[in-house]
Amino acid sequence: MSDIHAEKILILDFGSQTTQLIARRVREARVYCEIHPCTMPLEEVRAYNPRGVILSGGPASVYAEGAPTLDPGVLALGVPVLGICYGMQIITHLLGGVVARGARREYGPAKLEVGSAVGPFRELDPAEPQQVWMSHGDRIERLPQGFSVLAVSDNSPVAAMGDPARRIYGVQFHPEVVHTPQGATMLAAFVLEECGCRPIWTMHNFAAATIADLKERLGDRKVICALSGGVDSSVVALLLHQAIGHNLTSIFVDNGVLRQGEVAEVTSLFRNAFGLNLVVVDASETFLSRLKGVTDPEQKRRIIGHTFIEVFEAEAAKIGQVDYLAQGTLYPDVIESVSFKGPSATIKSHHNVGGLPEKMKLKLVEPLRELFKDEGREVGRELGLPETIVSRQPFPGPGLAIRIIGEVTKARLDTLREADAIVLEEMRSAGLYEKVWQSFAVLAPIKTVGVMGDERTYEDVIALRIVDSVDAMTADWSRVPYELLAKISSRIINEVSGVNRVVYDISSKPPATIEWE
């Protein structure tokens, strides 16, 4: 693309749960980086031409049979290397030091005494103890030749080590997590000063470079984009619109399970405000007729996914010759396919238009495949997307269909839409909408007895689901003020016909999932 990729860091993954956080911290320092498995061949590492290499943590012990390892040639490339936790131990192991089981494990917060302001500690005051986060059972018993101790903790006589002559460093703690307050400073010192990278990875530069690249790569070819109104597809549509104009056709499908006012908002914004070539398809009757009588969550997802493909294909066929399909694939989706850990168990199927390319024989164009979600939001701001879209909470592909437990009907959708609109309105009014990961209403599959106006009622139950998360891999229920919950409950019961009870979901993920279906 452009020179924004010229100065980059390579992160080699040994199976850590926090490898993505390392990449996010490097990106926050405005330096481009990519995650690859630790098994990446040496010739590919050379071809990648990194300014520096970071080795992630991992759950194994370096001396265990079958433990992941590294081509020693990576340590001889002449570029700075930083090993984190297992990464430090594999450096020690490969360079002739000794790693052994510690007398006791070290998990959680620890105080770090820094002895030398070199490598990742360049910007720290050695006289000031640092709070860090440890997660290890092994420790360094003997340093490799040429290395010295850079920091210690109560339980780690080698909490950090380094060979400044070779520019190879290791830390036993995790600088990438928020529990290490100065961790971002340490990683920034490594990539900016030790590796000499310029901070040129900005979303302003990315947007400009991507538009130029798309313009050159696509030329006069026709592209279609499935526009949902969510952040990712909206940013993709705007990037392509600026690059190829009316050679892009965006297709917005009303599947009947969208939120209140969504169709009008998306149509007005992208057709009127941004001037996109937008096709709006009302297929709500088709979707709802196929969902009739269906109660199984996976069947709902399959029906919606297959029907979407069918409707999308029919509209695409009306356009004529189309060469490319644009998708909002993000970097975490890409990482999943290259992670050292391998695929994890499928908890529930993910609805996306991922079934389209193979079926439609179109080439893919994925302008956001290098970005994390928060970076995609920043690109949206650069392109002038309103904050209502940029800061929009994640919304599932199957929409309200999986927030209605049981059969999806028009009447039940109307009930849920009204309740959900109240939740979102009150969250925004309280200034909490952008502070939580998701906040929404769920229509439960039960009715309960109530009393309204001295009369017995037997009506629906609405559950409120408000969660805090960073990446949706784990989540916890939000401790929102009781007063806010009371106001939301009162409004729903008073304003939404057929509802007489509101409950609050206080389950974390795991064991529960964020969505109810």
C-alpha positions as a Python dict, from the first residue, in 0.01 Angstrom:
ca = {
    (1, 'M'): (0, 0, 0),
    (2, 'S'): (195, 305, 116),
    (3, 'D'): (484, 380, 337),
    (4, 'I'): (264, 353, 652),
    (5, 'H'): (365, -16, 649),
    (6, 'A'): (734, 52, 592),
    (7, 'E'): (832, 49, 958),
    (8, 'K'): (670, -246, 1126),
    (9, 'I'): (694, -480, 1423),
    (10, 'L'): (650, -856, 1401),
    (11, 'I'): (472, -1025, 1693),
    (12, 'L'): (526, -1400, 1714),
    (13, 'D'): (248, -1579, 1901),
    (14, 'F'): (317, -1866, 2142),
    (15, 'G'): (-49, -1914, 2235),
    (16, 'S'): (-100, -1635, 2487),
    (17, 'Q'): (-452, -1511, 2562),
    (18, 'T'): (-320, -1153, 2551),
    (19, 'T'): (-125, -1152, 2223),
    (20, 'Q'): (-386, -926, 2064),
    (21, 'L'): (-334, -678, 2348),
    (22, 'I'): (37, -658, 2259),
    (23, 'A'): (-59, -563, 1904),
    (24, 'R'): (-310, -306, 2027),
    (25, 'R'): (-48, -139, 2248),
    (26, 'V'): (202, -126, 1960),
    (27, 'R'): (-65, 25, 1734),
    (28, 'E'): (-146, 279, 2007),
    (29, 'A'): (216, 391, 1978),
    (30, 'R'): (130, 455, 1609),
    (31, 'V'): (348, 176, 1479),
    (32, 'Y'): (216, -92, 1243),
    (33, 'C'): (247, -455, 1355),
    (34, 'E'): (122, -799, 1265),
    (35, 'I'): (73, -1119, 1463),
    (36, 'H'): (207, -1443, 1316),
    (37, 'P'): (249, -1789, 1472),
    (38, 'C'): (581, -1867, 1639),
    (39, 'T'): (625, -2139, 1374),
    (40, 'M'): (670, -1873, 1103),
    (41, 'P'): (966, -1990, 889),
    (42, 'L'): (1285, -1784, 917),
    (43, 'E'): (1283, -1694, 548),
    (44, 'E'): (932, -1548, 589),
    (45, 'V'): (1045, -1351, 894),
    (46, 'R'): (1332, -1208, 686),
    (47, 'A'): (1096, -1129, 398),
    (48, 'Y'): (863, -947, 638),
    (49, 'N'): (1159, -720, 715),
    (50, 'P'): (1056, -610, 1065),
    (51, 'R'): (1219, -325, 1256),
    (52, 'G'): (1178, -536, 1569),
    (53, 'V'): (1030, -861, 1697),
    (54, 'I'): (813, -922, 2003),
    (55, 'L'): (769, -1276, 2138),
    (56, 'S'): (438, -1329, 2319),
    (57, 'G'): (365, -1521, 2635),
    (58, 'G'): (217, -1870, 2631),
    (59, 'P'): (78, -2141, 2860),
    (60, 'A'): (356, -2400, 2815),
    (61, 'S'): (690, -2461, 2988),
    (62, 'V'): (991, -2433, 2758),
    (63, 'Y'): (1142, -2756, 2892),
    (64, 'A'): (821, -2960, 2841),
    (65, 'E'): (798, -3211, 2558),
    (66, 'G'): (634, -3057, 2253),
    (67, 'A'): (656, -2701, 2388),
    (68, 'P'): (638, -2433, 2117),
    (69, 'T'): (975, -2301, 2014),
    (70, 'L'): (1136, -2050, 1781),
    (71, 'D'): (1385, -2066, 1499),
    (72, 'P'): (1705, -1941, 1673),
    (73, 'G'): (1783, -1747, 1356),
    (74, 'V'): (1520, -1492, 1459),
    (75, 'L'): (1745, -1392, 1749),
    (76, 'A'): (2035, -1343, 1507),
    (77, 'L'): (1859, -1113, 1260),
    (78, 'G'): (2024, -805, 1410),
    (79, 'V'): (1691, -634, 1494),
    (80, 'P'): (1573, -567, 1851),
    (81, 'V'): (1381, -851, 2018),
    (82, 'L'): (1154, -830, 2323),
    (83, 'G'): (1034, -1152, 2490),
    (84, 'I'): (730, -1135, 2717),
    (85, 'C'): (687, -1405, 2986),
    (86, 'Y'): (718, -1732, 2787),
    (87, 'G'): (890, -1521, 2520),
    (88, 'M'): (1164, -1431, 2769),
    (89, 'Q'): (1195, -1794, 2875),
    (90, 'I'): (1232, -1920, 2516),
    (91, 'I'): (1509, -1663, 2458),
    (92, 'T'): (1684, -1793, 2770),
    (93, 'H'): (1637, -2156, 2667),
    (94, 'L'): (1764, -2105, 2310),
    (95, 'L'): (2065, -1896, 2409),
    (96, 'G'): (2202, -2137, 2671),
    (97, 'G'): (2044, -2014, 2992),
    (98, 'V'): (1837, -2226, 3230),
    (99, 'V'): (1461, -2208, 3290),
    (100, 'A'): (1314, -2412, 3577),
    (101, 'R'): (1000, -2446, 3784),
    (102, 'G'): (994, -2174, 4049),
    (103, 'A'): (970, -2248, 4420),
    (104, 'R'): (633, -2079, 4405),
    (105, 'R'): (418, -1943, 4128),
    (106, 'E'): (363, -1572, 4074),
    (107, 'Y'): (18, -1465, 3957),
    (108, 'G'): (-133, -1120, 3987),
    (109, 'P'): (14, -784, 4091),
    (110, 'A'): (381, -748, 4178),
    (111, 'K'): (623, -465, 4254),
    (112, 'L'): (904, -430, 4003),
    (113, 'E'): (1240, -283, 4102),
    (114, 'V'): (1406, -156, 3783),
    (115, 'G'): (1784, -146, 3790),
    (116, 'S'): (1871, -15, 3442),
    (117, 'A'): (1685, 237, 3226),
    (118, 'V'): (1755, 55, 2897),
    (119, 'G'): (1542, -122, 2636),
    (120, 'P'): (1172, -111, 2738),
    (121, 'F'): (1264, 79, 3057),
    (122, 'R'): (1417, 382, 2878),
    (123, 'E'): (1138, 618, 2984),
    (124, 'L'): (1110, 497, 3346),
    (125, 'D'): (1273, 631, 3661),
    (126, 'P'): (1473, 339, 3807),
    (127, 'A'): (1423, 484, 4155),
    (128, 'E'): (1047, 442, 4132),
    (129, 'P'): (899, 89, 4182),
    (130, 'Q'): (659, -18, 3909),
    (131, 'Q'): (336, -212, 3953),
    (132, 'V'): (323, -500, 3703),
    (133, 'W'): (112, -807, 3635),
    (134, 'M'): (271, -1150, 3663),
    (135, 'S'): (137, -1483, 3538),
    (136, 'H'): (399, -1759, 3549),
    (137, 'G'): (515, -2069, 3730),
    (138, 'D'): (865, -2096, 3577),
    (139, 'R'): (1155, -1860, 3626),
    (140, 'I'): (1507, -1792, 3498),
    (141, 'E'): (1765, -1987, 3699),
    (142, 'R'): (2070, -1891, 3491),
    (143, 'L'): (2100, -1606, 3243),
    (144, 'P'): (2230, -1665, 2890),
    (145, 'Q'): (2580, -1539, 2822),
    (146, 'G'): (2593, -1164, 2764),
    (147, 'F'): (2269, -1093, 2954),
    (148, 'S'): (2227, -903, 3279),
    (149, 'V'): (1938, -857, 3520),
    (150, 'L'): (1742, -539, 3446),
    (151, 'A'): (1466, -573, 3709),
    (152, 'V'): (1359, -792, 4000),
    (153, 'S'): (1041, -863, 4196),
    (154, 'D'): (988, -1036, 4532),
    (155, 'N'): (942, -1372, 4363),
    (156, 'S'): (1146, -1323, 4044),
    (157, 'P'): (1520, -1266, 4080),
    (158, 'V'): (1511, -1213, 3702),
    (159, 'A'): (1193, -1015, 3638),
    (160, 'A'): (1357, -857, 3333),
    (161, 'M'): (1684, -918, 3150),
    (162, 'G'): (1872, -773, 2859),
    (163, 'D'): (2171, -782, 2631),
    (164, 'P'): (2188, -420, 2508),
    (165, 'A'): (2477, -503, 2271),
    (166, 'R'): (2254, -744, 2078),
    (167, 'R'): (1939, -543, 2162),
    (168, 'I'): (1761, -850, 2299),
    (169, 'Y'): (1539, -805, 2605),
    (170, 'G'): (1299, -1011, 2812),
    (171, 'V'): (1036, -928, 3075),
    (172, 'Q'): (871, -1186, 3299),
    (173, 'F'): (557, -974, 3348),
    (174, 'H'): (289, -866, 3099),
    (175, 'P'): (331, -502, 2989),
    (176, 'E'): (35, -532, 2750),
    (177, 'V'): (-237, -562, 3019),
    (178, 'V'): (-401, -269, 3197),
    (179, 'H'): (-284, -410, 3531),
    (180, 'T'): (68, -295, 3436),
    (181, 'P'): (2, 84, 3441),
    (182, 'Q'): (330, 179, 3268),
    (183, 'G'): (317, -115, 3028),
    (184, 'A'): (214, 94, 2728),
    (185, 'T'): (507, 329, 2801),
    (186, 'M'): (745, 30, 2808),
    (187, 'L'): (621, -109, 2476),
    (188, 'A'): (628, 235, 2316),
    (189, 'A'): (988, 283, 2434),
    (190, 'F'): (1081, -49, 2274),
    (191, 'V'): (918, 11, 1935),
    (192, 'L'): (987, 385, 1900),
    (193, 'E'): (1331, 419, 2056),
    (194, 'E'): (1494, 76, 2062),
    (195, 'C'): (1356, -24, 1719),
    (196, 'G'): (1363, 330, 1580),
    (197, 'C'): (1013, 318, 1428),
    (198, 'R'): (845, 645, 1334),
    (199, 'P'): (488, 694, 1465),
    (200, 'I'): (329, 705, 1119),
    (201, 'W'): (51, 446, 1170),
    (202, 'T'): (-240, 690, 1208),
    (203, 'M'): (-596, 643, 1086),
    (204, 'H'): (-569, 965, 888),
    (205, 'N'): (-274, 817, 698),
    (206, 'F'): (-450, 480, 672),
    (207, 'A'): (-765, 631, 519),
    (208, 'A'): (-570, 831, 263),
    (209, 'A'): (-346, 538, 170),
    (210, 'T'): (-640, 293, 149),
    (211, 'I'): (-847, 518, -76),
    (212, 'A'): (-548, 567, -309),
    (213, 'D'): (-479, 193, -312),
    (214, 'L'): (-844, 102, -383),
    (215, 'K'): (-859, 358, -662),
    (216, 'E'): (-551, 211, -828),
    (217, 'R'): (-639, -155, -766),
    (218, 'L'): (-1007, -147, -866),
    (219, 'G'): (-1007, 110, -1144),
    (220, 'D'): (-1342, 93, -1327),
    (221, 'R'): (-1442, -246, -1188),
    (222, 'K'): (-1783, -287, -1024),
    (223, 'V'): (-1807, -359, -651),
    (224, 'I'): (-2104, -446, -432),
    (225, 'C'): (-2113, -400, -57),
    (226, 'A'): (-2359, -538, 198),
    (227, 'L'): (-2435, -232, 411),
    (228, 'S'): (-2587, -306, 751),
    (229, 'G'): (-2554, 35, 914),
    (230, 'G'): (-2298, -102, 1160),
    (231, 'V'): (-1952, 51, 1201),
    (232, 'D'): (-1753, -192, 986),
    (233, 'S'): (-1972, -205, 676),
    (234, 'S'): (-2033, 172, 695),
    (235, 'V'): (-1660, 248, 698),
    (236, 'V'): (-1598, 3, 411),
    (237, 'A'): (-1876, 163, 205),
    (238, 'L'): (-1740, 515, 258),
    (239, 'L'): (-1380, 418, 176),
    (240, 'L'): (-1493, 255, -148),
    (241, 'H'): (-1731, 540, -231),
    (242, 'Q'): (-1444, 788, -209),
    (243, 'A'): (-1223, 559, -416),
    (244, 'I'): (-1455, 446, -698),
    (245, 'G'): (-1774, 651, -663),
    (246, 'H'): (-2075, 508, -847),
    (247, 'N'): (-1889, 193, -945),
    (248, 'L'): (-1983, 87, -592),
    (249, 'T'): (-2336, -32, -523),
    (250, 'S'): (-2425, -71, -157),
    (251, 'I'): (-2716, -301, -78),
    (252, 'F'): (-2910, -257, 244),
    (253, 'V'): (-3149, -542, 322),
    (254, 'D'): (-3438, -482, 563),
    (255, 'N'): (-3474, -829, 710),
    (256, 'G'): (-3760, -733, 940),
    (257, 'V'): (-3558, -788, 1258),
    (258, 'L'): (-3386, -451, 1274),
    (259, 'R'): (-3421, -197, 1553),
    (260, 'Q'): (-3662, 93, 1565),
    (261, 'G'): (-3598, 359, 1300),
    (262, 'E'): (-3295, 180, 1159),
    (263, 'V'): (-3407, 160, 797),
    (264, 'A'): (-3492, 530, 776),
    (265, 'E'): (-3169, 633, 952),
    (266, 'V'): (-2941, 428, 727),
    (267, 'T'): (-3121, 528, 408),
    (268, 'S'): (-3118, 900, 490),
    (269, 'L'): (-2754, 907, 602),
    (270, 'F'): (-2590, 712, 321),
    (271, 'R'): (-2812, 810, 31),
    (272, 'N'): (-2881, 1173, 118),
    (273, 'A'): (-2586, 1286, 333),
    (274, 'F'): (-2307, 1087, 167),
    (275, 'G'): (-2452, 1036, -180),
    (276, 'L'): (-2392, 662, -199),
    (277, 'N'): (-2539, 454, -477),
    (278, 'L'): (-2764, 269, -231),
    (279, 'V'): (-3020, -2, -302),
    (280, 'V'): (-3267, -60, -19),
    (281, 'V'): (-3450, -392, -28),
    (282, 'D'): (-3756, -453, 190),
    (283, 'A'): (-3749, -830, 237),
    (284, 'S'): (-3907, -826, 583),
    (285, 'E'): (-4209, -1032, 482),
    (286, 'T'): (-3988, -1302, 330),
    (287, 'F'): (-3771, -1327, 642),
    (288, 'L'): (-4065, -1330, 885),
    (289, 'S'): (-4258, -1591, 688),
    (290, 'R'): (-3955, -1822, 695),
    (291, 'L'): (-3908, -1766, 1069),
    (292, 'K'): (-4269, -1855, 1146),
    (293, 'G'): (-4292, -2131, 1404),
    (294, 'V'): (-3912, -2152, 1446),
    (295, 'T'): (-3782, -2150, 1804),
    (296, 'D'): (-3434, -2306, 1779),
    (297, 'P'): (-3163, -2032, 1788),
    (298, 'E'): (-2931, -2205, 1540),
    (299, 'Q'): (-3217, -2261, 1296),
    (300, 'K'): (-3305, -1890, 1321),
    (301, 'R'): (-2945, -1802, 1236),
    (302, 'R'): (-2934, -2040, 942),
    (303, 'I'): (-3264, -1916, 801),
    (304, 'I'): (-3158, -1553, 828),
    (305, 'G'): (-2813, -1624, 682),
    (306, 'H'): (-2944, -1826, 387),
    (307, 'T'): (-3229, -1584, 316),
    (308, 'F'): (-2989, -1291, 323),
    (309, 'I'): (-2766, -1461, 66),
    (310, 'E'): (-3068, -1533, -154),
    (311, 'V'): (-3196, -1173, -139),
    (312, 'F'): (-2848, -1028, -183),
    (313, 'E'): (-2779, -1250, -485),
    (314, 'A'): (-3106, -1150, -649),
    (315, 'E'): (-3026, -781, -610),
    (316, 'A'): (-2667, -828, -725),
    (317, 'A'): (-2791, -1004, -1040),
    (318, 'K'): (-2997, -694, -1131),
    (319, 'I'): (-2681, -480, -1133),
    (320, 'G'): (-2514, -677, -1411),
    (321, 'Q'): (-2143, -755, -1428),
    (322, 'V'): (-1990, -730, -1081),
    (323, 'D'): (-1626, -810, -1007),
    (324, 'Y'): (-1584, -766, -632),
    (325, 'L'): (-1768, -811, -305),
    (326, 'A'): (-1667, -575, -23),
    (327, 'Q'): (-1668, -706, 334),
    (328, 'G'): (-1593, -553, 673),
    (329, 'T'): (-1345, -821, 782),
    (330, 'L'): (-1136, -700, 1077),
    (331, 'Y'): (-789, -801, 1192),
    (332, 'P'): (-911, -1018, 1484),
    (333, 'D'): (-1096, -1232, 1224),
    (334, 'V'): (-769, -1272, 1033),
    (335, 'I'): (-569, -1353, 1349),
    (336, 'E'): (-805, -1640, 1432),
    (337, 'S'): (-693, -1821, 1118),
    (338, 'V'): (-320, -1783, 1188),
    (339, 'S'): (-310, -1810, 1566),
    (340, 'F'): (-67, -2060, 1711),
    (341, 'K'): (-349, -2184, 1937),
    (342, 'G'): (-560, -2308, 1648),
    (343, 'P'): (-940, -2287, 1622),
    (344, 'S'): (-1142, -2284, 1940),
    (345, 'A'): (-1467, -2468, 2000),
    (346, 'T'): (-1770, -2331, 1819),
    (347, 'I'): (-2016, -2207, 2080),
    (348, 'K'): (-2264, -2077, 1824),
    (349, 'S'): (-2242, -2000, 1456),
    (350, 'H'): (-2145, -1649, 1351),
    (351, 'H'): (-2372, -1480, 1100),
    (352, 'N'): (-2188, -1278, 842),
    (353, 'V'): (-2197, -1261, 463),
    (354, 'G'): (-1899, -1495, 466),
    (355, 'G'): (-2101, -1749, 267),
    (356, 'L'): (-2132, -1513, -26),
    (357, 'P'): (-1787, -1514, -191),
    (358, 'E'): (-1765, -1888, -250),
    (359, 'K'): (-2124, -1905, -367),
    (360, 'M'): (-2113, -1596, -588),
    (361, 'K'): (-1761, -1649, -730),
    (362, 'L'): (-1667, -1288, -661),
    (363, 'K'): (-1326, -1156, -563),
    (364, 'L'): (-1310, -1012, -214),
    (365, 'V'): (-1208, -661, -122),
    (366, 'E'): (-1156, -616, 254),
    (367, 'P'): (-1022, -267, 328),
    (368, 'L'): (-1033, -310, 708),
    (369, 'R'): (-862, -649, 739),
    (370, 'E'): (-556, -485, 900),
    (371, 'L'): (-754, -297, 1165),
    (372, 'F'): (-883, -359, 1514),
    (373, 'K'): (-1238, -247, 1592),
    (374, 'D'): (-1132, 75, 1764),
    (375, 'E'): (-909, 163, 1468),
    (376, 'G'): (-1205, 109, 1234),
    (377, 'R'): (-1405, 354, 1443),
    (378, 'E'): (-1126, 611, 1409),
    (379, 'V'): (-1128, 571, 1031),
    (380, 'G'): (-1503, 632, 1043),
    (381, 'R'): (-1445, 960, 1224),
    (382, 'E'): (-1181, 1057, 965),
    (383, 'L'): (-1440, 996, 692),
    (384, 'G'): (-1704, 1207, 864),
    (385, 'L'): (-1932, 932, 993),
    (386, 'P'): (-2160, 1066, 1269),
    (387, 'E'): (-2093, 947, 1622),
    (388, 'T'): (-2428, 762, 1625),
    (389, 'I'): (-2273, 516, 1377),
    (390, 'V'): (-1909, 533, 1488),
    (391, 'S'): (-1987, 460, 1854),
    (392, 'R'): (-2267, 218, 1783),
    (393, 'Q'): (-2266, -87, 2006),
    (394, 'P'): (-2224, -428, 1838),
    (395, 'F'): (-2550, -560, 1693),
    (396, 'P'): (-2584, -925, 1592),
    (397, 'G'): (-2633, -1020, 1228),
    (398, 'P'): (-2959, -1209, 1307),
    (399, 'G'): (-3079, -892, 1478),
    (400, 'L'): (-3373, -897, 1715),
    (401, 'A'): (-3455, -1255, 1612),
    (402, 'I'): (-3205, -1386, 1868),
    (403, 'R'): (-3323, -1140, 2132),
    (404, 'I'): (-3673, -1285, 2111),
    (405, 'I'): (-3660, -1618, 2290),
    (406, 'G'): (-3898, -1847, 2106),
    (407, 'E'): (-4096, -1773, 1793),
    (408, 'V'): (-4039, -1445, 1609),
    (409, 'T'): (-4364, -1271, 1517),
    (410, 'K'): (-4448, -918, 1409),
    (411, 'A'): (-4628, -852, 1739),
    (412, 'R'): (-4337, -975, 1949),
    (413, 'L'): (-4093, -770, 1736),
    (414, 'D'): (-4302, -456, 1796),
    (415, 'T'): (-4291, -520, 2172),
    (416, 'L'): (-3915, -572, 2176),
    (417, 'R'): (-3843, -274, 1949),
    (418, 'E'): (-4029, -39, 2182),
    (419, 'A'): (-3857, -176, 2492),
    (420, 'D'): (-3513, -173, 2326),
    (421, 'A'): (-3557, 189, 2213),
    (422, 'I'): (-3626, 290, 2574),
    (423, 'V'): (-3313, 109, 2695),
    (424, 'L'): (-3092, 285, 2439),
    (425, 'E'): (-3254, 625, 2496),
    (426, 'E'): (-3202, 607, 2874),
    (427, 'M'): (-2845, 475, 2843),
    (428, 'R'): (-2758, 769, 2617),
    (429, 'S'): (-2937, 1014, 2845),
    (430, 'A'): (-2733, 884, 3142),
    (431, 'G'): (-2408, 918, 2944),
    (432, 'L'): (-2342, 544, 2967),
    (433, 'Y'): (-2413, 423, 2614),
    (434, 'E'): (-2053, 460, 2498),
    (435, 'K'): (-1906, 343, 2830),
    (436, 'V'): (-2050, -9, 2819),
    (437, 'W'): (-1995, -276, 2555),
    (438, 'Q'): (-2362, -351, 2489),
    (439, 'S'): (-2700, -259, 2634),
    (440, 'F'): (-3023, -408, 2505),
    (441, 'A'): (-3358, -567, 2585),
    (442, 'V'): (-3453, -934, 2551),
    (443, 'L'): (-3809, -1062, 2520),
    (444, 'A'): (-3837, -1369, 2745),
    (445, 'P'): (-4046, -1672, 2646),
    (446, 'I'): (-4270, -1649, 2952),
    (447, 'K'): (-4561, -1451, 3090),
    (448, 'T'): (-4599, -1359, 3457),
    (449, 'V'): (-4878, -1240, 3682),
    (450, 'G'): (-4892, -872, 3767),
    (451, 'V'): (-5127, -607, 3902),
    (452, 'M'): (-5215, -295, 3706),
    (453, 'G'): (-5494, -62, 3816),
    (454, 'D'): (-5620, -316, 4072),
    (455, 'E'): (-5659, -574, 3796),
    (456, 'R'): (-5469, -896, 3747),
    (457, 'T'): (-5244, -908, 3440),
    (458, 'Y'): (-5066, -1196, 3274),
    (459, 'E'): (-4811, -1041, 3040),
    (460, 'D'): (-4461, -1051, 2893),
    (461, 'V'): (-4124, -1024, 3067),
    (462, 'I'): (-3842, -804, 2936),
    (463, 'A'): (-3486, -881, 3048),
    (464, 'L'): (-3222, -608, 3043),
    (465, 'R'): (-2872, -709, 2934),
    (466, 'I'): (-2596, -450, 2994),
    (467, 'V'): (-2236, -573, 2986),
    (468, 'D'): (-1878, -445, 3007),
    (469, 'S'): (-1618, -599, 2779),
    (470, 'V'): (-1309, -521, 2573),
    (471, 'D'): (-1338, -767, 2286),
    (472, 'A'): (-1653, -975, 2361),
    (473, 'M'): (-1437, -1281, 2437),
    (474, 'T'): (-1524, -1228, 2804),
    (475, 'A'): (-1779, -994, 2959),
    (476, 'D'): (-1924, -896, 3295),
    (477, 'W'): (-2260, -744, 3378),
    (478, 'S'): (-2245, -367, 3421),
    (479, 'R'): (-2297, -219, 3766),
    (480, 'V'): (-2519, 61, 3638),
    (481, 'P'): (-2693, 281, 3896),
    (482, 'Y'): (-3009, 138, 4051),
    (483, 'E'): (-3184, 464, 3971),
    (484, 'L'): (-3124, 409, 3600),
    (485, 'L'): (-3251, 52, 3614),
    (486, 'A'): (-3560, 175, 3799),
    (487, 'K'): (-3627, 440, 3535),
    (488, 'I'): (-3586, 196, 3245),
    (489, 'S'): (-3812, -58, 3417),
    (490, 'S'): (-4080, 200, 3494),
    (491, 'R'): (-4083, 334, 3139),
    (492, 'I'): (-4100, -8, 2976),
    (493, 'I'): (-4386, -128, 3198),
    (494, 'N'): (-4578, 196, 3153),
    (495, 'E'): (-4511, 258, 2784),
    (496, 'V'): (-4483, -86, 2623),
    (497, 'S'): (-4817, -259, 2590),
    (498, 'G'): (-4823, -618, 2711),
    (499, 'V'): (-4521, -602, 2946),
    (500, 'N'): (-4567, -617, 3325),
    (501, 'R'): (-4222, -722, 3450),
    (502, 'V'): (-3858, -621, 3387),
    (503, 'V'): (-3559, -820, 3515),
    (504, 'Y'): (-3182, -755, 3504),
    (505, 'D'): (-2939, -1021, 3379),
    (506, 'I'): (-2639, -1044, 3615),
    (507, 'S'): (-2457, -1329, 3437),
    (508, 'S'): (-2096, -1298, 3322),
    (509, 'K'): (-1935, -1449, 3011),
    (510, 'P'): (-1835, -1724, 3066),
    (511, 'P'): (-2043, -1915, 3169),
    (512, 'A'): (-2322, -1725, 2993),
    (513, 'T'): (-2291, -1563, 2651),
    (514, 'I'): (-2367, -1194, 2592),
    (515, 'E'): (-2664, -1263, 2368),
    (516, 'W'): (-2934, -1495, 2503),
    (517, 'E'): (-2939, -1704, 2187),
}
